[in-house]
Amino acid sequence: MRIIYFVLSGLIGGIIGGMGMGGGTLLIPIITIFLAVEQRNAQAVNLLVFIPMAIVALGIHIKNKLVDFKVGILIMCSGIIFSILGSFWANEINNNILRKIFAVFLLLVGVYQFICTIKSKKKIKDKANFKKYKIKILYK
């Protein structure tokens, strides 16, 4: 039965990862919370799973001309350097501290996304109100 849960975790992580949102953001909490995998192991599994998913998703996004290579290469180069440092650091940190760091990261991402959603809805509402106001002025 546990195998089915791992397959479902891969399904969810693959869909989210394919959209370019980082499947690990969901995959890591799923396998740590629901499947009782240690945080360090969950992050290592996520990295292993990420490689083939990223290759497939990247190929599709390149085909659809959605990749800005100049920006991507700059981020990739700094990401490689700091992923090496982060890997060494993650091996030295206590598993509970690593879990708390990841939880704070997810919380900050969630708060940021919530604020962006509210701002975008406000902009849409303001545009709609402006159009109504503009129409009223034109007909007076």
C-alpha positions as CSV (number, residue, x, y, z in Angstrom):
1,M,0.0,0.0,0.0
2,R,2.9,2.4,0.8
3,I,4.1,2.0,-2.8
4,I,0.8,3.5,-4.0
5,Y,1.3,6.5,-1.8
6,F,4.8,7.0,-3.2
7,V,3.4,6.8,-6.8
8,L,0.7,9.4,-5.9
9,S,3.4,11.6,-4.4
10,G,5.3,11.4,-7.7
11,L,2.1,12.2,-9.6
12,I,1.5,15.3,-7.6
13,G,5.2,16.4,-7.6
14,G,5.4,15.7,-11.4
15,I,2.3,17.8,-12.2
16,I,3.5,20.7,-10.1
17,G,7.1,20.4,-11.3
18,G,6.0,20.2,-14.9
19,M,4.2,23.6,-14.4
20,G,7.6,25.0,-13.4
21,M,6.5,25.6,-9.8
22,G,9.0,23.3,-8.1
23,G,7.5,19.9,-7.4
24,G,9.6,19.6,-4.3
25,T,7.7,22.3,-2.7
26,L,4.9,19.8,-2.4
27,L,6.7,16.6,-2.7
28,I,8.9,17.1,0.4
29,P,6.1,17.9,2.8
30,I,4.0,15.0,1.4
31,I,6.7,12.4,1.9
32,T,7.8,13.8,5.3
33,I,4.4,14.3,6.8
34,F,2.3,11.5,5.3
35,L,5.0,8.9,4.6
36,A,7.2,9.5,7.6
37,V,10.5,10.0,5.6
38,E,13.2,12.0,7.4
39,Q,13.6,15.6,6.1
40,R,17.2,15.0,4.8
41,N,16.1,11.9,3.0
42,A,13.1,13.5,1.5
43,Q,15.2,16.4,0.2
44,A,17.6,13.9,-1.3
45,V,14.8,11.9,-2.9
46,N,13.4,15.2,-4.3
47,L,16.7,16.0,-5.9
48,L,16.8,12.5,-7.5
49,V,13.2,12.8,-8.8
50,F,13.7,16.4,-9.9
51,I,16.3,15.6,-12.5
52,P,14.2,13.6,-15.0
53,M,11.1,15.7,-14.4
54,A,13.1,18.9,-15.0
55,I,14.6,17.5,-18.2
56,V,11.2,16.6,-19.6
57,A,9.5,19.8,-18.5
58,L,12.4,21.9,-19.9
59,G,12.2,20.2,-23.3
60,I,8.5,21.0,-23.5
61,H,9.1,24.6,-22.4
62,I,12.0,25.1,-24.9
63,K,9.7,23.7,-27.6
64,N,7.1,26.3,-26.7
65,K,9.7,29.0,-26.7
66,L,9.1,29.9,-23.0
67,V,12.8,29.7,-21.9
68,D,14.9,32.9,-21.6
69,F,18.4,31.3,-21.9
70,K,20.3,34.5,-20.8
71,V,18.5,34.7,-17.5
72,G,18.5,30.9,-17.1
73,I,22.2,30.5,-17.5
74,L,23.0,33.3,-15.0
75,I,20.7,31.7,-12.4
76,M,22.0,28.2,-13.2
77,C,25.6,29.2,-12.7
78,S,25.0,30.7,-9.3
79,G,22.6,28.0,-8.4
80,I,25.2,25.3,-9.1
81,I,27.8,27.0,-6.9
82,F,25.3,27.5,-4.0
83,S,23.8,24.1,-4.3
84,I,27.2,22.6,-3.6
85,L,27.5,24.8,-0.5
86,G,23.9,24.1,0.5
87,S,24.4,20.3,0.2
88,F,27.4,20.3,2.5
89,W,25.5,22.6,4.9
90,A,22.4,20.3,4.9
91,N,24.5,17.3,5.8
92,E,25.8,19.2,8.9
93,I,22.5,20.5,10.2
94,N,20.3,18.5,12.6
95,N,17.2,17.0,10.8
96,N,14.7,18.9,13.0
97,I,16.4,22.3,12.3
98,L,16.4,21.5,8.5
99,R,12.7,20.7,8.8
100,K,12.1,24.1,10.5
101,I,14.1,26.0,7.9
102,F,12.1,24.4,5.1
103,A,8.8,25.1,7.0
104,V,9.8,28.8,7.3
105,F,10.7,28.9,3.6
106,L,7.3,27.4,2.7
107,L,5.5,29.8,5.0
108,L,7.3,32.8,3.4
109,V,6.5,31.6,-0.1
110,G,2.8,31.1,0.9
111,V,2.6,34.6,2.4
112,Y,4.2,36.2,-0.6
113,Q,1.8,34.4,-3.0
114,F,-1.2,35.4,-0.9
115,I,-0.1,39.1,-1.0
116,C,0.5,38.9,-4.8
117,T,-2.9,37.4,-5.3
118,I,-4.6,40.1,-3.2
119,K,-2.7,42.8,-5.1
120,S,-3.6,41.4,-8.5
121,K,-7.3,41.1,-7.6
122,K,-7.2,44.7,-6.4
123,K,-5.7,45.8,-9.7
124,I,-8.4,44.0,-11.7
125,K,-11.1,45.5,-9.5
126,D,-9.5,49.0,-9.9
127,K,-9.4,48.6,-13.7
128,A,-13.0,47.6,-13.7
129,N,-14.0,50.6,-11.6
130,F,-12.0,52.9,-13.8
131,K,-13.7,51.6,-16.9
132,K,-17.1,52.2,-15.3
133,Y,-16.1,55.7,-14.2
134,K,-14.8,56.5,-17.7
135,I,-18.0,55.3,-19.3
136,K,-20.1,57.4,-17.0
137,I,-18.0,60.5,-17.9
138,L,-18.3,59.9,-21.6
139,Y,-22.1,59.7,-21.4
140,K,-22.7,62.8,-19.2
